[in-house]
Amino acid sequence: MHILIAGCGWLGSAVARKLLARGDRVTGIRSDPERAEQLRSLGITPLVLDLADPESARHIPADVEAILALQAAQGDGEDAYRKAYLTANRTLLEAARARSIQAFVYSGSTGLFGQTDGSDVVEVTPPQPTTPTGIILWEAEKAILAAANQGLPTRIVRLSGLYGPGRTWLIDRVRRGLMTLGQGDEAWMNSCHQEDAVNTLLAALDHGRHGAIYHATDTLPMRRREVITFIAERLGLQVVPSRATVGYKAPNRRILGEATRQELQIHCRWRSLREGLAPFF
């Protein structure tokens, strides 16, 4: 199968390696020519496109059979989110409509859930975005679901906070004293190891339902206090509580994905941050 990966970076390249290993052909989109060319050494055909330009849809190969929309925002602001999750998806959906696409998988984010009461959030929980970027993520999902209603074989995989080889920012922040105990310690931290995210995306690609929503998230979420204490102990550090206060009530919800794992017949290799971060100390 010829598979297009939009946003073929840290996560997309990991997905591509598995696809190539099983015999699929992969074209990877990057907006930066130099970074795109680096894909060639992995066996990925590079394609330099700016998906924020609607005209770029016509440059996508005509024989693409599946699309993985894994692009991420290049920044934290509304404009960056709008380009990555709204404009880029419109471009990719236009390309999908013009081709015989067998599957369209969009990697959304659990960041669209703004609950602050520590409640459980499952695949069918209605989103409650409370930030401008969260609202954009929800608008992007609605566009993907609308395409499914129009006959496109789309599905959504919401990703919790990604980590893994080359992305161990939690350890770095605790080591540098940028993440310490304080307000919000009882909030749930929802995460997903790169390997488990890849396996969920591929399962959704291969046998996900059209119009379905899946969660790629740890089996055992941990509270912020637990995560910081665990990392500090492994680093041999004493954690000094911060006196800083948070000017807003941060999200606090436990993202669950048991229904996803049951339907797609997958399991988490790295059940929590405790297991997933252990190899990096």
Secondary structure, DSSP 4 states (H G I P E B T S, - for coil): -EEEEESTTHHHHHHHHHHHHTT-EEEEEESSHHHHHHGGGGTPEEEE--TTSGGGGGGS-TT--EEEE----SSSSHHHHIIIIIIHHHHHHHHHHTTT-SEEEEEEEGGG----S-EEE-TTSPP---SHHHHHHHHHHHHHHHHHHTT--EEEEEE-EEEBTTB-HHHHHHHTTSS-S-TTTTSEE-EEEHHHHHHHHHHHHHHPPTT-EEEE--SS-EEHHHHHHHHHHHHT-PPPPP----SS----EEE--HHHHHHHT---SS-SHHHHHGGG-
